[in-house]
Amino acid sequence: MPRAALPQDHPLAPDLVVLNADIRTLHPRNPRMQALAVRDGRIFLLGDSATVRKLAMKQTRVIDAKGMLAPGMLADFVMLDRNLFTVPPDELQHARVALTVMDGRVV
């Protein structure tokens, strides 16, 4: 796998990259992305897998999500009380969190 020519202490050198994922951003111009980069526990970049892969360094953990969750991977997500992709825009403000999962545990 090719690696970018960034020094490890460069602000864009990620600790983790996730490639080949199905990421829903809810942003009208870029509703879906394929990859993300994490540094210091925060997502700092969403993009296509080829672009994000170029940021990975030798010590960057690389996960190939293959478009799905996999056994053994801990998921952070929220479940809402309605489908945000199908409700009218004026109802979005009424959506409520029904369940929150962090580090694979309900919180």
N, C-alpha and C positions, 0 to 999 in steps of 0.2 A: 504494500500500500504506500503510495507516495506521501511524503511529509512536507509541510510548508517550511520555508526557510525563516522561521521566527525564533528568536531566542526564547527560552522557556519562561523568562520573567516578563516577556512582552505582555501587555494588557489583553491581547487577543489570543494568547496561548491557553486553550481550554483544558480543564481537568477531565472533562467528559464530553464526548459527542455521541449523539444518537442519530443513526442514519436509517434511511428507508422506512421511515415511520409514516403514519397517517395523522398529522397534527391539524386540528381544527382551531383556527385563530379567532373566528367570529369577526374578522376585519373584512369589510366589503370588497376591498381591492385585492386582498390576498387571503381568501378564506381557508386555504389548505396549504400546508408546507410539508416537506419531506424530512427535514432534519433540524436539529437544534444543537447549540453549544452551551456548556455550563462552565462557569469559573467561580470559585468561592461560593458554591451552593446556589448560584443564581443563573437563570437562563439569560444569556446576553445576545444571542443571535438565533434567528429562525431563517431557514433558507432551503435551497435544494441540496441534496446529498453531496453532489460533486463540489459545491462551494464550501460547505461546512467541513467536508473531509480534508480539504487543503489546509485547514487550521490545525489539524491534529498533529501533535508532536510525538516523539518516541514514548514518552511517559503518559500521554493522554489515553484514558480508558475509552475504547471505541465499542459501542453496542450497535449491532445490526438488528434493528427491530423487525425487519422483514414485514412491516405493515401491520403488526399485531402485538398484543401483550403475550408474554410467554411465561410458562411456569417458572417460579423462582425469582421473577422480577417483581419488585415491590412497586406498587402503583400509588401515585398521589392524584386524586381526582375528587370532583364534587358531582353529586347526582342532584339534578334539579327537579322541581315538581311539574315541569312541563318541557316539551321539546322546543328549544329556542329556534330551531330551523323551520318550524311549522306555524308558530303563533304569529298573529298580526303584530307589527311593530309597536303599536300602542299598548300591547299587553306585556312586553318585555320587562317593563319596570316592576311588574307584579310577580315575576319569577322568584321563587324562594328555594334555598338549599334544603334538600331532603336528607342528604347524607354527605359526610366528608370523610375521605380516607387519606391518611398520610402515613408514609412508610409502610404501606400495606395493612394498616390498622384503622378501624373506625374510630373517629375522634368526635 
